[in-house]
Amino acid sequence: IIVCALFMGIATSMNSVGQLISTLGNFNSIPLIQQQYLMLIDGWGNYWQRAFISGVVYAVLLWFTGGWWYEVRLRFCKAKEVDLDDARRLYVMQEFVCSAPFVIMGVLQFFMYANYAQVLQSKTIWISIALFFVIWSCWTSYMAATTAYQLSKIKAMLFFLLLPMAFYIAVFIFQLQQFDTMQDILNSALREQMLLINP
């Protein structure tokens, strides 16, 4: 369970890097913040250091908050005698279905690209692969919940399968729409960094 939770936290941390880069445009007038953001993607050392350190923090936060939300959904679906720790374990295990492949993709990217900036330049295929595993984790979550507890089938399908899938697909579409904008922001920030280095 601890290993699964760590994978979940590291995957969440890795995913947050792209979100950080998308906010670079908000800091055009603050070169120090831009430089710190760009350090994350300019070399793998800073990227993985952040992924592991903040991943531990994310793992703890998600164990408590995500596990609690999983329990709430179980109770809403008419589950009886739900143990919070059991709900947390179910949550972490179903998250492992998508977090483990996400971390493995990160390791593959480490060998395939010189830095994370290059990954961001070709991220569409990686987002598509990640979406497959996220949807698979929704199915796993539904199967785990309905196997471990007697639930209202309709509510379980709604709250453990359909709504989570709809949410992740909406996020996927949003990320694709933001992808070109993020690339422009990244390229602009990299050009500005080069001008600072070589005025």
C-alpha positions in Angstrom: 0.0 0.0 0.0 2.8 2.4 0.9 4.5 1.8 -2.5 1.2 2.3 -4.3 0.6 5.5 -2.4 4.1 6.7 -3.3 3.5 6.0 -7.0 0.2 7.9 -6.8 2.0 10.9 -5.2 4.9 10.9 -7.7 2.5 10.7 -10.6 0.5 13.6 -9.3 3.7 15.6 -8.8 4.8 14.8 -12.4 1.5 15.9 -13.8 1.6 19.2 -11.9 4.8 20.2 -13.6 2.9 20.7 -16.9 0.3 22.7 -15.1 3.0 24.9 -13.6 4.5 25.6 -17.0 1.1 26.6 -18.3 1.2 29.5 -15.7 4.6 30.8 -17.0 2.9 33.6 -18.9 1.6 35.0 -15.6 5.2 35.8 -14.5 6.6 37.6 -17.5 7.6 40.5 -15.2 9.2 38.2 -12.6 12.3 36.5 -14.2 13.3 34.8 -11.0 10.0 32.8 -10.9 10.3 32.0 -14.6 13.8 30.8 -14.1 12.8 28.5 -11.2 10.0 27.0 -13.4 12.3 26.5 -16.3 14.9 24.8 -14.1 12.3 22.0 -13.6 12.2 21.2 -17.3 15.7 22.2 -18.4 17.3 19.0 -16.9 16.0 15.8 -15.5 17.7 16.2 -12.1 15.5 19.0 -10.9 12.4 17.4 -12.4 12.9 14.1 -10.7 14.0 15.7 -7.4 10.7 17.7 -7.3 8.7 14.6 -8.4 10.0 12.5 -5.5 10.0 15.2 -2.7 6.6 16.7 -3.5 5.4 13.2 -4.4 5.7 12.1 -0.8 3.6 15.1 0.3 1.0 14.4 -2.4 0.9 10.8 -1.3 0.0 11.7 2.3 -2.6 14.3 1.2 -4.2 12.0 -1.3 -4.3 9.1 1.2 -6.4 11.3 3.5 -8.5 13.4 1.2 -8.9 10.9 -1.7 -9.6 8.1 0.7 -12.2 10.2 2.5 -13.9 11.1 -0.8 -13.9 7.4 -1.8 -15.6 6.5 1.5 -18.2 9.3 0.9 -19.0 7.9 -2.5 -19.3 4.4 -1.0 -21.8 5.6 1.6 -23.8 7.5 -1.0 -24.1 4.3 -3.0 -25.7 2.6 0.0 -22.6 0.7 1.3 -23.0 -0.6 4.9 -20.3 -0.5 7.5 -17.6 1.2 5.5 -14.3 1.3 7.2 -12.3 4.5 6.3 -9.0 2.7 6.1 -10.5 0.1 3.8 -11.8 2.9 1.6 -8.4 4.5 1.5 -6.7 1.2 0.5 -9.3 0.7 -2.3 -8.7 4.2 -3.5 -4.9 3.9 -3.5 -5.0 0.5 -5.3 -7.3 1.8 -8.1 -5.1 4.9 -8.4 -2.1 2.6 -8.9 -3.6 1.3 -12.1 -3.0 4.7 -13.7 -0.2 6.1 -11.5 2.2 3.2 -12.1 2.0 3.5 -16.0 2.4 7.3 -15.6 5.6 6.9 -13.7 6.9 4.3 -16.1 6.1 6.7 -19.0 8.2 9.3 -17.1 11.1 6.8 -16.9 10.8 6.1 -20.7 10.8 9.8 -21.4 14.0 10.1 -19.4 15.7 7.8 -21.8 14.0 9.2 -24.9 14.4 12.9 -24.4 17.2 15.2 -23.3 14.9 17.0 -20.8 11.3 17.5 -19.9 11.0 20.6 -22.2 11.3 18.2 -25.2 8.6 16.0 -23.7 6.3 19.0 -23.6 7.0 19.6 -27.3 5.5 16.2 -28.1 3.1 15.7 -25.2 -0.1 14.9 -27.2 0.8 11.2 -27.6 1.7 10.9 -23.9 -1.6 12.5 -22.8 -3.5 10.0 -25.0 -1.7 7.1 -23.4 -2.3 8.5 -19.9 -6.0 8.9 -20.7 -6.3 5.2 -21.5 -4.9 4.2 -18.1 -7.0 6.8 -16.3 -10.2 5.4 -17.8 -9.0 1.9 -17.0 -8.5 3.0 -13.4 -12.2 4.2 -13.4 -13.3 0.8 -14.4 -11.1 -0.8 -11.7 -12.5 1.6 -9.1 -16.1 0.6 -10.1 -15.2 -3.1 -10.0 -13.4 -2.8 -6.7 -16.2 -0.9 -5.0 -19.0 -3.2 -6.3 -16.9 -6.3 -5.4 -16.0 -5.2 -1.8 -19.4 -3.8 -1.0 -23.1 -4.3 -1.8 -24.0 -1.1 -3.6 -26.8 0.4 -5.5 -25.7 -0.6 -9.0 -27.1 2.6 -10.7 -25.4 4.9 -8.2 -22.2 3.0 -8.2 -22.0 3.2 -12.0 -22.7 6.9 -11.8 -20.3 7.9 -9.1 -17.5 5.3 -9.6 -17.5 5.0 -13.4 -19.5 7.5 -15.5 -18.9 10.8 -13.7 -15.1 10.1 -13.1 -14.7 9.1 -16.8 -16.6 12.2 -17.9 -14.4 14.4 -15.7 -11.2 12.9 -17.0 -12.3 13.2 -20.6 -13.2 16.8 -20.1 -9.7 17.4 -18.5 -8.2 15.6 -21.5 -10.0 17.8 -24.0 -9.1 21.0 -22.0 -5.4 19.9 -22.0 -5.4 19.4 -25.7 -6.9 22.8 -26.2 -4.3 24.3 -24.0 -1.4 22.4 -25.5 -0.6 24.9 -28.3 -0.9 27.8 -25.9 1.4 26.1 -23.4 4.0 25.4 -26.1 3.9 29.1 -27.1 4.4 30.1 -23.5 7.2 27.7 -23.1 9.0 28.7 -26.3 8.6 32.4 -25.3 10.0 31.8 -21.8 12.9 29.8 -23.2 13.8 32.6 -25.7 13.7 35.1 -22.9 15.9 33.0 -20.8 18.4 32.7 -23.6 18.4 36.5 -24.0 19.1 36.9 -20.3 22.0 34.5 -20.6 23.3 36.0 -23.9 22.2 39.6 -23.9 
